[in-house]
Amino acid sequence: MPRNPVARGGPPRALLLDHGGVLVRSVKHPERLPAFADQVLALAGGLAGLDRERVLHDIRAGRAAYGGWKNGNARSTAPREVTHRELWAEFIATDWPAPARAAVTAEATGLCRALVLAESDKTHDPAMTEVLRLCKEHGIRTGIVSNTLVGALNREMAAAGGIAPYLGVQVYSDETGHRKPGPQLLLLAAQALGTDPADCWYVGDNYDRDVVCGLRAGVGRTVLMRPEARLDPAAHPQPDAVVHDGEGLLTLLRSALTGPDTADRGEAA
């Protein structure tokens, strides 16, 4: 299938961005999990058979199992996302006494939110704010497309960080039930922006989820944002372009906006 002119260096009509690893950077805090386990134990009512160590072990084991489940579905054509209730009932509290399992399942969304907040701190990459500003200046629509456990937290972070006004759409796996590398999230975002996928760039940080997703959705250009030390020349498929951070994406976008293919874009915004 012939590639869109976007892939030859012209600017996109829409720029779709992954969240973690692209828009934001995370610092993990495993030392905060015991306190979270105490919250879970209190919610479960200290029921027979549960103590802090058991709860903490099962939270870690459940998260690891969920990670394995995600990796196992990375080659699926249309992977789905687990619900908040599934995560607690089927991954974390699977073998707890029935009343405790029911108690945490009933509060699954709040617990998922608290778990994400306990696991890490996230900050926006300042260079990505500059990318969004540049897009606005040039009429390039922008949006977030992300696999995530709690998309509502990402929305709150975008609002608090001042980037929400730049975003035309935010599409998250827990809200739609779809996961990358299935193309549905990218297709939903492009549709919401009134843009053909072939006129979009998609920027992600994983080969198997993001590059594959972009190709499946038919975007004009897949861009991998990944530190040089973590690049894999043997991975298949390879992206159309590689940048190492937000500054690299800013340079790539500026180059496309000033390059010879800019005239092909017309006034699309």
N, C-alpha and C positions, 0 to 999 in steps of 0.2 A: 504494500500500500504506500503511495507516495506521501512524503512528509509535507506538512504545511509549511509555508514560508517562514512561520515563526521559528522553526527548527534551524533555519539557515542563518539566524542571527538577528532577525527583526524583533521588535518589542512585542510583548503580549497585549491582548485586549483585557485579559484578566490574569491576576497573579494569585494562585491558590497555595496556601502555606500550611504545613504541618504545625502542630503546637509544640510539643516537647522536642527539643533538639534543634528547633528552627527558630520559633518566636521566643521561646523561653529556655533558660538554663536551670537545671535542678541541682540542689545539694541534698544528698540523702542524710537522714538522721535516724539510724537504727536504734540509737539510745533512747528514743522517745516511745518506742513500741511497748515497753513494759507498762508505762503509765496508761497507754491506750488499752492494754489488756485489762487493767484494773477497771476501766470504764465499762468494758464489755462484761466483765464478771459481775459488776454491780447491776447491770441491766438484766443479766440472766438470773439475778437473785441469789447468787451463791448456792445454786442448787447442787444436790448430791452428785459427787463424781467430778466436779469441776473445782479447780483452784487456779491461781495465777499462772503457774508454770504450764499447766495443761492448756489454758486458754492462749497463752503466748505462743506455745509450740504450734497449736492448731492454726493460729493466724498466719504464722510464718509458713507452715506447711501448705495451707490453703492458697496463699499468694504464690508460692512456688508451683503448685499444681495448676493454678490459673495461668501462670506464665508458660508452663509446658503445653497447656491446652491451646493458648494463642499461637505458639510456635508450631504446634501440630496442625493448625488450620491455615498456616501461612501460604500453602500451595492450593488451597481450595479455591474454586472459581467464584463462590459466593459465600464466604464465611459470615456467620452471624455473631453478634455480641451476646454475652451472657447478661441476664438481668441482675440487678442488685440483690434481689431475693435469691437467685440461683447461686450467686457467689457465696452468700452466707449459709444457705441450706445445703448446698451440694459440694462446696469446696472447703469451707472453714468448719462449720458446725456439724458436719456429716454424722459423726458418731457421738454427739452429745446427747444427754437425756432429752426426751421429747419436749418437755416444758421449756428447757433452756434453748433448744434449737428453734422452737416456735417463737420465743421471746426475741431472739436476735433477728430472725427472719422478718418479723413484723416491723422492725425498725431498720431494715436493711439499707434504705437510702441514706438515712442519717449516719449510720455506721460507716458506710462507704465514704461518705464525705469526711468524717472524722479520721478515718484510716488514711486517706490521701493526704490530709493536712499533717498527720503525725509522721508520715514516712519521709517527707522532704519539704524543703522550701524552694520556691520558684521565683525567678526574677526575669523580667523582660530584657532581651538583648537590645541595648540602646541603638545599635546599628540597624536593627529591624524596624524600629520606629522611623528612622530616616528612610528606609525602603518604602514604608507605607506613605510617608509624606511625599516622596518622589512620585509614587504611583498616583496620588491624588492630584499633584501638579500637572501630570500628563494624561489625566483621564483614564487611567488604568484601574479597573475595578479590582477589589481585593477581598479575600475571604480566608477563613480557617477551615481545614478539613483534617480531622484527627480521630484516631482510635483513642478513647479515653474512658476511664471508669466513671468519672463524674464531670460531664460537660458543663454543668451549672457553675462549677468552680472556675473553669476557664473563662466563662462569660463574665463572672464577677471580677476576675483578674484583669480581663481586657478593659472593663469599665473603670476599675480602680487605677489602672496604669495609663489611662488616657488614650488607648488605641482603638476602643470600640467605635468611635465616630468614623474611623478610616475603613471599617470593615462592612462590606455589603452583605455578608452572610457568614454564619458559623455553623458548621455541620459536624456533629459528634456521634460516635458509634453507639454510646449508651442511649442516646435520644432517638436514633433511627432504627437500631437493632442490626445494622449492617457494619461490617468491619472491612478495612483494607486487608489484603490487596484486591478484594472485590471492587469493581468500578463504581458501585452505587453512590458512595459518598461524594466522589468527584463529580459524577453526573448530576447529582442533586444540587451541588454548589454552582456548577456552570449554568444549570437551568435557572436557579434563583437569581443569578447575575445577568441573565438574558444573553449569555455568551456561548458560542459553540465550543466544546472541549478542545477542538483543534486550534482555537485561538487563545488557549490558556497555557501558561507555564504552571507546573506543579513542583513545589520544593519540599522535599522530605529528607529524612536522615537515615533511612533503611533501604537496602537493596530489595529484600524480599517483600516488604510491604509497600513501600512508596514508589520505587522505580517500576515494579510490576504493576501496581495500581494505575500509575500514570499511563503506561502502555495499554493496559486493558481499557481504560477510559478514552483513549485516543487523544490525549493532550498533545499540543504542538511541541512542547519541550519538557522533558523531565530533568530536574536539577537536583543533584544529591548534595546535601550540606553535611560534610563529614570531615573530621580532622585527618590530615594527611596520613598519620600513623595508622588510621583505621580503615584506609581504603583497601579494597580487595580487587585487584586486576583480574582475578579468575572468576569473579561473580558474574552471573548471567541472569537477566540482561544488564548491560551497563547503561548508565544515564546518558543523556545528551550533553550534559555539562556537570562539572564538579566545582563546588566552592567549599571553602573550609569553615566559613563563619559568616555572620551578617555583613561584615565589611566586604567580603568576597562577593556576596550576592548584590550588594549595592554597586560594586564596580561592574559586575556583569550586566546589571540592568541599565546603568548609565551608558555602557558601551553599546547596548542594543538600541537605546534611544537616540544615540548620535551616529549610528552606523548607516551604511548605504541603503539598508533595507527599510529604514524608517518611513520612507515615502510610501511603501507598500501598505502601511497600516491604515492610512486615511484617518478620518475623524470618526472613531467608533464609539466614543464615550457618550 
